[in-house]
Amino acid sequence: MVDVDKCRITHYPAGVLGKRAEPVEKINENIRRFVEKMTEIMLKNKGVGLAAPQVGVSLRLFIISLDGTSENVRVYVNPTVTPIGELDTIEEGCLSVPGIYTKIPRYKRCEVTARDLDGNEFTEQAEGLYSRALQHEYDHIEGITIVNRMGQVARIAHRRQLKKLVEGQQ
């Protein structure tokens, strides 16, 4: 059971961001309320995607709205994301790693299979920003953040901000 009222943006290096999330066992009213809360948090913070671990809940669930509107929020329950083709390296940010934008290599295309809030399974092909957002959010439910994906040069360039985030967790 998710305590929806306690959900807040979780910042790196919080433990929940570094471990593989658990599958959603049952899509019920609590999960639907949780998704509403996640949508509210994502839109308030001007994000295009948000994964459950980013609000302190270790579940395999994320939402995406490429245009940042509540009308276009898609829900992905227990998703799998399969990369396709070649890599592209573009600057990325993350609500859980505030103040850091860094170049992250991701696949230009991918395929996602997930369930929606009605429990229906769907599969989609994605490219561009949609593909990048899916891979970014999928990383979160796998316990990976952009900090894990950034190269040595980026780590050095962002060391002060990373240190601030680490100190803020204590």
Backbone as JSON Lines, residues from 0, in Angstrom:
{"i":0,"aa":"M","n":[0.85,-1.19,0.0],"ca":[0.0,0.0,0.0],"c":[0.89,1.25,0.0]}
{"i":1,"aa":"V","n":[0.64,2.15,-0.94],"ca":[1.42,3.37,-1.07],"c":[0.79,4.46,-0.21]}
{"i":2,"aa":"D","n":[1.61,5.12,0.63],"ca":[1.13,6.27,1.4],"c":[1.26,7.49,0.5]}
{"i":3,"aa":"V","n":[0.21,7.76,-0.26],"ca":[0.2,8.8,-1.29],"c":[0.56,10.18,-0.73]}
{"i":4,"aa":"D","n":[0.08,10.49,0.47],"ca":[0.32,11.81,1.06],"c":[1.79,12.07,1.39]}
{"i":5,"aa":"K","n":[2.57,11.02,1.53],"ca":[3.99,11.18,1.87],"c":[4.88,11.31,0.62]}
{"i":6,"aa":"C","n":[4.32,11.16,-0.56],"ca":[5.11,11.18,-1.79],"c":[5.69,12.56,-2.07]}
{"i":7,"aa":"R","n":[7.0,12.6,-2.23],"ca":[7.74,13.82,-2.56],"c":[8.85,13.43,-3.53]}
{"i":8,"aa":"I","n":[9.39,14.41,-4.24],"ca":[10.54,14.13,-5.11],"c":[11.7,13.65,-4.24]}
{"i":9,"aa":"T","n":[12.28,12.54,-4.64],"ca":[13.41,11.95,-3.94],"c":[14.67,12.33,-4.71]}
{"i":10,"aa":"H","n":[15.67,12.86,-4.01],"ca":[16.9,13.28,-4.67],"c":[18.04,12.29,-4.52]}
{"i":11,"aa":"Y","n":[18.86,12.22,-5.56],"ca":[20.09,11.45,-5.52],"c":[20.89,11.91,-4.3]}
{"i":12,"aa":"P","n":[21.49,11.02,-3.52],"ca":[21.69,9.57,-3.72],"c":[20.76,8.7,-2.86]}
{"i":13,"aa":"A","n":[19.51,9.08,-2.69],"ca":[18.56,8.31,-1.87],"c":[18.58,6.83,-2.27]}
{"i":14,"aa":"G","n":[18.54,5.96,-1.26],"ca":[18.63,4.51,-1.48],"c":[17.61,3.96,-2.46]}
{"i":15,"aa":"V","n":[16.38,4.48,-2.42],"ca":[15.31,3.97,-3.29],"c":[15.65,4.17,-4.78]}
{"i":16,"aa":"L","n":[16.48,5.16,-5.07],"ca":[16.87,5.43,-6.47],"c":[17.93,4.45,-6.97]}
{"i":17,"aa":"G","n":[18.57,3.75,-6.04],"ca":[19.67,2.87,-6.42],"c":[19.35,1.39,-6.4]}
{"i":18,"aa":"K","n":[18.05,1.04,-6.24],"ca":[17.74,-0.39,-6.25],"c":[16.59,-0.69,-7.22]}
{"i":19,"aa":"R","n":[16.61,-1.93,-7.72],"ca":[15.59,-2.37,-8.67],"c":[14.23,-2.38,-7.97]}
{"i":20,"aa":"A","n":[13.25,-1.74,-8.6],"ca":[11.91,-1.64,-8.01],"c":[11.14,-2.96,-8.12]}
{"i":21,"aa":"E","n":[10.14,-3.1,-7.24],"ca":[9.31,-4.31,-7.18],"c":[8.14,-4.2,-8.17]}
{"i":22,"aa":"P","n":[7.68,-5.34,-8.72],"ca":[6.53,-5.29,-9.62],"c":[5.26,-4.82,-8.9]}
{"i":23,"aa":"V","n":[4.37,-4.18,-9.64],"ca":[3.06,-3.8,-9.1],"c":[2.23,-5.09,-9.12]}
{"i":24,"aa":"E","n":[1.79,-5.52,-7.93],"ca":[1.05,-6.78,-7.83],"c":[-0.39,-6.63,-8.31]}
{"i":25,"aa":"K","n":[-1.01,-5.51,-7.96],"ca":[-2.43,-5.32,-8.28],"c":[-2.69,-3.85,-8.6]}
{"i":26,"aa":"I","n":[-3.39,-3.6,-9.7],"ca":[-3.77,-2.23,-10.03],"c":[-5.1,-1.96,-9.35]}
{"i":27,"aa":"N","n":[-5.06,-1.16,-8.28],"ca":[-6.27,-0.89,-7.51],"c":[-6.43,0.62,-7.3]}
{"i":28,"aa":"E","n":[-7.37,0.99,-6.45],"ca":[-7.65,2.41,-6.2],"c":[-6.44,3.13,-5.63]}
{"i":29,"aa":"N","n":[-5.66,2.45,-4.78],"ca":[-4.46,3.05,-4.2],"c":[-3.44,3.39,-5.3]}
{"i":30,"aa":"I","n":[-3.26,2.48,-6.24],"ca":[-2.31,2.72,-7.35],"c":[-2.82,3.87,-8.21]}
{"i":31,"aa":"R","n":[-4.12,3.93,-8.45],"ca":[-4.68,5.03,-9.26],"c":[-4.47,6.38,-8.57]}
{"i":32,"aa":"R","n":[-4.69,6.43,-7.24],"ca":[-4.45,7.67,-6.48],"c":[-2.97,8.05,-6.53]}
{"i":33,"aa":"F","n":[-2.12,7.03,-6.43],"ca":[-0.68,7.23,-6.49],"c":[-0.28,7.86,-7.83]}
{"i":34,"aa":"V","n":[-0.86,7.35,-8.93],"ca":[-0.56,7.89,-10.26],"c":[-1.04,9.35,-10.36]}
{"i":35,"aa":"E","n":[-2.18,9.67,-9.77],"ca":[-2.67,11.06,-9.75],"c":[-1.67,11.96,-9.03]}
{"i":36,"aa":"K","n":[-1.18,11.48,-7.89],"ca":[-0.2,12.24,-7.1],"c":[1.1,12.41,-7.89]}
{"i":37,"aa":"M","n":[1.56,11.34,-8.55],"ca":[2.77,11.42,-9.37],"c":[2.6,12.44,-10.49]}
{"i":38,"aa":"T","n":[1.41,12.46,-11.11],"ca":[1.14,13.4,-12.19],"c":[1.23,14.83,-11.68]}
{"i":39,"aa":"E","n":[0.61,15.07,-10.53],"ca":[0.63,16.39,-9.9],"c":[2.09,16.84,-9.63]}
{"i":40,"aa":"I","n":[2.89,15.94,-9.07],"ca":[4.29,16.24,-8.75],"c":[5.09,16.5,-10.03]}
{"i":41,"aa":"M","n":[4.9,15.66,-11.04],"ca":[5.64,15.81,-12.29],"c":[5.33,17.14,-12.96]}
{"i":42,"aa":"L","n":[4.04,17.48,-13.05],"ca":[3.64,18.72,-13.72],"c":[4.12,19.95,-12.95]}
{"i":43,"aa":"K","n":[4.02,19.89,-11.62],"ca":[4.45,21.0,-10.78],"c":[5.95,21.28,-10.96]}
{"i":44,"aa":"N","n":[6.72,20.21,-11.19],"ca":[8.17,20.33,-11.35],"c":[8.6,20.43,-12.81]}
{"i":45,"aa":"K","n":[7.61,20.56,-13.7],"ca":[7.85,20.73,-15.14],"c":[8.67,19.6,-15.76]}
{"i":46,"aa":"G","n":[8.34,18.37,-15.33],"ca":[9.0,17.2,-15.91],"c":[8.18,16.63,-17.04]}
{"i":47,"aa":"V","n":[8.79,15.75,-17.84],"ca":[8.04,15.05,-18.9],"c":[7.86,13.58,-18.54]}
{"i":48,"aa":"G","n":[8.5,13.16,-17.45],"ca":[8.37,11.77,-17.01],"c":[8.69,11.69,-15.53]}
{"i":49,"aa":"L","n":[8.14,10.67,-14.88],"ca":[8.4,10.47,-13.46],"c":[8.18,8.99,-13.13]}
{"i":50,"aa":"A","n":[9.17,8.41,-12.45],"ca":[9.07,7.0,-12.06],"c":[8.77,6.92,-10.56]}
{"i":51,"aa":"A","n":[8.09,5.85,-10.15],"ca":[7.71,5.68,-8.75],"c":[8.88,5.85,-7.77]}
{"i":52,"aa":"P","n":[10.08,5.29,-8.06],"ca":[11.19,5.49,-7.12],"c":[11.55,6.97,-6.91]}
{"i":53,"aa":"Q","n":[11.25,7.81,-7.89],"ca":[11.56,9.23,-7.76],"c":[10.69,9.94,-6.74]}
{"i":54,"aa":"V","n":[9.61,9.29,-6.31],"ca":[8.79,9.86,-5.24],"c":[8.83,8.92,-4.02]}
{"i":55,"aa":"G","n":[9.91,8.14,-3.94],"ca":[10.17,7.32,-2.75],"c":[9.45,5.99,-2.69]}
{"i":56,"aa":"V","n":[8.89,5.53,-3.81],"ca":[8.12,4.28,-3.81],"c":[8.79,3.28,-4.77]}
{"i":57,"aa":"S","n":[9.21,2.15,-4.23],"ca":[9.93,1.17,-5.04],"c":[8.97,0.25,-5.8]}
{"i":58,"aa":"L","n":[8.3,0.8,-6.8],"ca":[7.4,0.03,-7.66],"c":[7.78,0.22,-9.12]}
{"i":59,"aa":"R","n":[7.51,-0.81,-9.93],"ca":[7.83,-0.75,-11.36],"c":[6.68,-0.05,-12.1]}
{"i":60,"aa":"L","n":[6.7,1.26,-12.0],"ca":[5.64,2.07,-12.59],"c":[6.22,3.44,-12.91]}
{"i":61,"aa":"F","n":[5.89,3.97,-14.08],"ca":[6.25,5.35,-14.38],"c":[5.21,6.0,-15.27]}
{"i":62,"aa":"I","n":[5.29,7.33,-15.36],"ca":[4.37,8.09,-16.21],"c":[5.2,8.99,-17.13]}
{"i":63,"aa":"I","n":[4.62,9.3,-18.3],"ca":[5.27,10.2,-19.25],"c":[4.2,11.1,-19.86]}
{"i":64,"aa":"S","n":[4.53,12.38,-20.0],"ca":[3.71,13.33,-20.76],"c":[4.69,14.23,-21.5]}
{"i":65,"aa":"L","n":[4.92,13.93,-22.77],"ca":[5.95,14.64,-23.54],"c":[5.7,16.14,-23.64]}
{"i":66,"aa":"D","n":[4.41,16.54,-23.61],"ca":[4.12,17.98,-23.7],"c":[3.87,18.6,-22.32]}
{"i":67,"aa":"G","n":[4.06,17.81,-21.27],"ca":[3.93,18.34,-19.91],"c":[2.51,18.71,-19.51]}
{"i":68,"aa":"T","n":[1.5,18.06,-20.13],"ca":[0.11,18.34,-19.76],"c":[-0.5,17.1,-19.09]}
{"i":69,"aa":"S","n":[-1.48,17.33,-18.22],"ca":[-2.12,16.2,-17.53],"c":[-2.96,15.38,-18.5]}
{"i":70,"aa":"E","n":[-3.5,16.0,-19.56],"ca":[-4.34,15.28,-20.53],"c":[-3.55,14.19,-21.26]}
{"i":71,"aa":"N","n":[-2.25,14.43,-21.43],"ca":[-1.45,13.48,-22.23],"c":[-0.55,12.58,-21.4]}
{"i":72,"aa":"V","n":[-0.85,12.45,-20.1],"ca":[-0.06,11.55,-19.26],"c":[-0.39,10.1,-19.62]}
{"i":73,"aa":"R","n":[0.67,9.34,-19.89],"ca":[0.52,7.9,-20.12],"c":[1.1,7.18,-18.92]}
{"i":74,"aa":"V","n":[0.47,6.07,-18.54],"ca":[0.91,5.3,-17.39],"c":[1.48,3.97,-17.89]}
{"i":75,"aa":"Y","n":[2.61,3.58,-17.3],"ca":[3.29,2.34,-17.68],"c":[3.48,1.51,-16.41]}
{"i":76,"aa":"V","n":[2.71,0.42,-16.3],"ca":[2.79,-0.45,-15.14],"c":[3.57,-1.71,-15.53]}
{"i":77,"aa":"N","n":[4.58,-2.06,-14.71],"ca":[5.44,-3.23,-14.96],"c":[5.97,-3.27,-16.4]}
{"i":78,"aa":"P","n":[6.57,-2.16,-16.86],"ca":[7.0,-2.1,-18.25],"c":[8.3,-2.84,-18.53]}
{"i":79,"aa":"T","n":[8.48,-3.21,-19.81],"ca":[9.79,-3.64,-20.3],"c":[10.1,-2.72,-21.47]}
{"i":80,"aa":"V","n":[11.34,-2.29,-21.56],"ca":[11.77,-1.41,-22.64],"c":[12.93,-2.09,-23.35]}
{"i":81,"aa":"T","n":[12.78,-2.28,-24.67],"ca":[13.8,-2.93,-25.48],"c":[14.4,-1.93,-26.45]}
{"i":82,"aa":"P","n":[15.71,-1.66,-26.33],"ca":[16.34,-0.7,-27.24],"c":[16.45,-1.26,-28.66]}
{"i":83,"aa":"I","n":[16.4,-0.34,-29.64],"ca":[16.48,-0.74,-31.05],"c":[17.48,0.19,-31.75]}
{"i":84,"aa":"G","n":[18.34,-0.4,-32.58],"ca":[19.17,0.42,-33.46],"c":[20.36,1.08,-32.81]}
{"i":85,"aa":"E","n":[20.59,2.34,-33.24],"ca":[21.82,3.01,-32.84],"c":[21.63,4.02,-31.72]}
{"i":86,"aa":"L","n":[22.76,4.41,-31.14],"ca":[22.77,5.36,-30.03],"c":[22.82,6.8,-30.51]}
{"i":87,"aa":"D","n":[22.33,7.67,-29.65],"ca":[22.36,9.11,-29.87],"c":[22.7,9.72,-28.51]}
{"i":88,"aa":"T","n":[23.57,10.71,-28.49],"ca":[23.95,11.32,-27.22],"c":[23.41,12.74,-27.15]}
{"i":89,"aa":"I","n":[22.5,12.98,-26.21],"ca":[21.84,14.28,-26.06],"c":[21.85,14.65,-24.58]}
{"i":90,"aa":"E","n":[21.83,15.96,-24.32],"ca":[21.82,16.43,-22.94],"c":[20.48,16.07,-22.27]}
{"i":91,"aa":"E","n":[20.58,15.6,-21.04],"ca":[19.42,15.17,-20.27],"c":[19.48,15.74,-18.87]}
{"i":92,"aa":"G","n":[18.31,15.96,-18.29],"ca":[18.22,16.35,-16.89],"c":[17.32,15.36,-16.18]}
{"i":93,"aa":"C","n":[17.2,15.5,-14.86],"ca":[16.39,14.57,-14.07],"c":[15.87,15.29,-12.83]}
{"i":94,"aa":"L","n":[14.58,15.12,-12.55],"ca":[13.99,15.77,-11.37],"c":[14.65,15.29,-10.07]}
{"i":95,"aa":"S","n":[15.2,14.08,-10.08],"ca":[15.85,13.56,-8.88],"c":[17.33,13.95,-8.77]}
{"i":96,"aa":"V","n":[17.85,14.58,-9.81],"ca":[19.23,15.05,-9.81],"c":[19.22,16.52,-10.23]}
{"i":97,"aa":"P","n":[18.62,17.39,-9.4],"ca":[18.43,18.79,-9.8],"c":[19.74,19.53,-10.04]}
{"i":98,"aa":"G","n":[19.69,20.44,-11.02],"ca":[20.84,21.29,-11.29],"c":[21.89,20.65,-12.18]}
{"i":99,"aa":"I","n":[21.64,19.44,-12.66],"ca":[22.61,18.77,-13.51],"c":[21.97,18.41,-14.85]}
{"i":100,"aa":"Y","n":[22.63,18.87,-15.91],"ca":[22.24,18.51,-17.28],"c":[23.51,17.96,-17.92]}
{"i":101,"aa":"T","n":[23.44,16.76,-18.43],"ca":[24.63,16.13,-18.97],"c":[24.28,15.25,-20.16]}
{"i":102,"aa":"K","n":[25.24,15.08,-21.06],"ca":[25.02,14.27,-22.25],"c":[24.97,12.78,-21.89]}
{"i":103,"aa":"I","n":[23.86,12.14,-22.28],"ca":[23.66,10.72,-21.97],"c":[23.4,9.97,-23.28]}
{"i":104,"aa":"P","n":[24.18,8.91,-23.55],"ca":[23.89,8.12,-24.74],"c":[22.67,7.22,-24.52]}
{"i":105,"aa":"R","n":[21.74,7.26,-25.44],"ca":[20.56,6.38,-25.39],"c":[20.25,5.94,-26.82]}
{"i":106,"aa":"Y","n":[19.47,4.87,-26.91],"ca":[19.07,4.39,-28.24],"c":[18.05,5.34,-28.85]}
{"i":107,"aa":"K","n":[18.17,5.56,-30.17],"ca":[17.26,6.47,-30.86],"c":[15.84,5.93,-30.87]}
{"i":108,"aa":"R","n":[15.73,4.59,-30.86],"ca":[14.41,3.96,-30.89],"c":[14.33,2.87,-29.83]}
{"i":109,"aa":"C","n":[13.11,2.56,-29.41],"ca":[12.92,1.44,-28.49],"c":[11.48,0.96,-28.6]}
{"i":110,"aa":"E","n":[11.23,-0.17,-27.96],"ca":[9.87,-0.71,-27.9],"c":[9.53,-0.86,-26.43]}
{"i":111,"aa":"V","n":[8.31,-0.46,-26.07],"ca":[7.85,-0.61,-24.69],"c":[6.63,-1.53,-24.67]}
{"i":112,"aa":"T","n":[6.61,-2.41,-23.68],"ca":[5.42,-3.22,-23.41],"c":[5.09,-2.99,-21.94]}
{"i":113,"aa":"A","n":[3.85,-2.65,-21.66],"ca":[3.44,-2.35,-20.29],"c":[1.94,-2.56,-20.15]}
{"i":114,"aa":"R","n":[1.44,-2.33,-18.94],"ca":[0.0,-2.34,-18.7],"c":[-0.45,-0.93,-18.38]}
{"i":115,"aa":"D","n":[-1.69,-0.61,-18.72],"ca":[-2.25,0.69,-18.36],"c":[-3.01,0.54,-17.04]}
{"i":116,"aa":"L","n":[-3.66,1.6,-16.59],"ca":[-4.35,1.55,-15.29],"c":[-5.58,0.65,-15.29]}
{"i":117,"aa":"D","n":[-6.01,0.22,-16.46],"ca":[-7.13,-0.74,-16.53],"c":[-6.61,-2.17,-16.6]}
{"i":118,"aa":"G","n":[-5.3,-2.31,-16.58],"ca":[-4.71,-3.65,-16.62],"c":[-4.5,-4.18,-18.03]}
{"i":119,"aa":"N","n":[-4.81,-3.37,-19.05],"ca":[-4.64,-3.81,-20.44],"c":[-3.18,-3.69,-20.85]}
{"i":120,"aa":"E","n":[-2.68,-4.76,-21.49],"ca":[-1.3,-4.73,-21.97],"c":[-1.25,-4.01,-23.31]}
{"i":121,"aa":"F","n":[-0.18,-3.22,-23.52],"ca":[0.02,-2.56,-24.81],"c":[1.5,-2.56,-25.14]}
{"i":122,"aa":"T","n":[1.79,-2.49,-26.45],"ca":[3.17,-2.42,-26.93],"c":[3.24,-1.29,-27.93]}
{"i":123,"aa":"E","n":[4.29,-0.46,-27.82],"ca":[4.47,0.66,-28.73],"c":[5.92,0.78,-29.15]}
{"i":124,"aa":"Q","n":[6.11,1.28,-30.35],"ca":[7.45,1.64,-30.83],"c":[7.61,3.12,-30.52]}
{"i":125,"aa":"A","n":[8.82,3.52,-30.15],"ca":[9.05,4.93,-29.83],"c":[10.35,5.39,-30.46]}
{"i":126,"aa":"E","n":[10.38,6.68,-30.8],"ca":[11.64,7.26,-31.27],"c":[11.76,8.69,-30.76]}
{"i":127,"aa":"G","n":[12.94,9.24,-30.92],"ca":[13.17,10.62,-30.49],"c":[13.02,10.81,-28.99]}
{"i":128,"aa":"L","n":[12.38,11.93,-28.61],"ca":[12.21,12.27,-27.19],"c":[11.41,11.18,-26.46]}
{"i":129,"aa":"Y","n":[10.41,10.61,-27.12],"ca":[9.59,9.58,-26.49],"c":[10.46,8.36,-26.12]}
{"i":130,"aa":"S","n":[11.32,7.95,-27.05],"ca":[12.22,6.82,-26.81],"c":[13.17,7.15,-25.65]}
{"i":131,"aa":"R","n":[13.73,8.35,-25.65],"ca":[14.65,8.78,-24.6],"c":[13.95,8.81,-23.24]}
{"i":132,"aa":"A","n":[12.74,9.34,-23.2],"ca":[11.98,9.42,-21.94],"c":[11.68,8.02,-21.4]}
{"i":133,"aa":"L","n":[11.29,7.1,-22.28],"ca":[11.01,5.72,-21.85],"c":[12.26,5.08,-21.25]}
{"i":134,"aa":"Q","n":[13.4,5.25,-21.92],"ca":[14.64,4.65,-21.43],"c":[15.08,5.28,-20.1]}
{"i":135,"aa":"H","n":[14.9,6.59,-19.98],"ca":[15.27,7.32,-18.75],"c":[14.42,6.82,-17.57]}
{"i":136,"aa":"E","n":[13.09,6.74,-17.77],"ca":[12.21,6.29,-16.69],"c":[12.42,4.81,-16.38]}
{"i":137,"aa":"Y","n":[12.66,4.02,-17.42],"ca":[12.92,2.59,-17.21],"c":[14.18,2.41,-16.36]}
{"i":138,"aa":"D","n":[15.2,3.23,-16.64],"ca":[16.41,3.2,-15.82],"c":[16.06,3.36,-14.33]}
{"i":139,"aa":"H","n":[15.15,4.31,-14.03],"ca":[14.78,4.55,-12.64],"c":[14.23,3.3,-11.96]}
{"i":140,"aa":"I","n":[13.39,2.54,-12.66],"ca":[12.82,1.35,-12.01],"c":[13.83,0.2,-11.96]}
{"i":141,"aa":"E","n":[14.94,0.37,-12.69],"ca":[16.04,-0.59,-12.63],"c":[17.1,-0.15,-11.61]}
{"i":142,"aa":"G","n":[16.9,1.01,-10.97],"ca":[17.85,1.49,-9.97],"c":[19.02,2.27,-10.54]}
{"i":143,"aa":"I","n":[18.82,2.84,-11.74],"ca":[19.89,3.58,-12.42],"c":[19.47,5.04,-12.59]}
{"i":144,"aa":"T","n":[20.38,5.97,-12.29],"ca":[20.1,7.4,-12.53],"c":[21.09,7.93,-13.55]}
{"i":145,"aa":"I","n":[20.9,9.18,-13.98],"ca":[21.84,9.77,-14.94],"c":[23.24,9.88,-14.34]}
{"i":146,"aa":"V","n":[23.32,9.9,-13.02],"ca":[24.64,9.94,-12.36],"c":[25.41,8.66,-12.7]}
{"i":147,"aa":"N","n":[24.71,7.51,-12.74],"ca":[25.36,6.25,-13.1],"c":[25.78,6.24,-14.56]}
{"i":148,"aa":"R","n":[25.06,6.98,-15.39],"ca":[25.3,6.96,-16.84],"c":[26.3,8.02,-17.31]}
{"i":149,"aa":"M","n":[26.57,9.03,-16.47],"ca":[27.47,10.09,-16.94],"c":[28.92,9.64,-16.96]}
{"i":150,"aa":"G","n":[29.66,10.2,-17.91],"ca":[31.08,9.85,-18.05],"c":[31.93,10.55,-16.99]}
{"i":151,"aa":"Q","n":[33.22,10.21,-16.97],"ca":[34.16,10.75,-15.99],"c":[34.26,12.27,-16.09]}
{"i":152,"aa":"V","n":[34.32,12.8,-17.31],"ca":[34.45,14.24,-17.5],"c":[33.23,14.96,-16.93]}
{"i":153,"aa":"A","n":[32.04,14.42,-17.19],"ca":[30.8,15.02,-16.67],"c":[30.78,14.97,-15.14]}
{"i":154,"aa":"R","n":[31.25,13.86,-14.56],"ca":[31.3,13.74,-13.1],"c":[32.19,14.82,-12.49]}
{"i":155,"aa":"I","n":[33.31,15.06,-13.15],"ca":[34.23,16.09,-12.67],"c":[33.57,17.46,-12.82]}
{"i":156,"aa":"A","n":[32.96,17.7,-13.97],"ca":[32.31,18.99,-14.24],"c":[31.18,19.27,-13.25]}
{"i":157,"aa":"H","n":[30.49,18.22,-12.81],"ca":[29.33,18.38,-11.92],"c":[29.63,18.01,-10.47]}
{"i":158,"aa":"R","n":[30.91,17.87,-10.12],"ca":[31.25,17.36,-8.78],"c":[30.69,18.21,-7.65]}
{"i":159,"aa":"R","n":[30.68,19.54,-7.82],"ca":[30.16,20.39,-6.74],"c":[28.68,20.15,-6.5]}
{"i":160,"aa":"Q","n":[27.9,20.1,-7.57],"ca":[26.46,19.88,-7.45],"c":[26.18,18.48,-6.89]}
{"i":161,"aa":"L","n":[26.93,17.48,-7.34],"ca":[26.75,16.12,-6.82],"c":[27.07,16.08,-5.33]}
{"i":162,"aa":"K","n":[28.13,16.77,-4.93],"ca":[28.52,16.83,-3.51],"c":[27.4,17.48,-2.69]}
{"i":163,"aa":"K","n":[26.82,18.55,-3.24],"ca":[25.71,19.24,-2.54],"c":[24.53,18.28,-2.33]}
{"i":164,"aa":"L","n":[24.21,17.51,-3.37],"ca":[23.11,16.56,-3.28],"c":[23.4,15.48,-2.24]}
{"i":165,"aa":"V","n":[24.63,14.98,-2.23],"ca":[25.02,13.95,-1.26],"c":[24.94,14.52,0.16]}
{"i":166,"aa":"E","n":[25.45,15.73,0.34],"ca":[25.4,16.36,1.67],"c":[23.99,16.65,2.11]}
{"i":167,"aa":"G","n":[23.12,16.97,1.18],"ca":[21.71,17.25,1.48],"c":[20.96,16.03,1.97]}
{"i":168,"aa":"Q","n":[21.49,14.84,1.67],"ca":[20.84,13.58,2.08],"c":[21.15,13.21,3.52]}
{"i":169,"aa":"Q","n":[22.15,13.86,4.12],"ca":[22.57,13.44,5.47],"c":[21.73,14.07,6.55]}
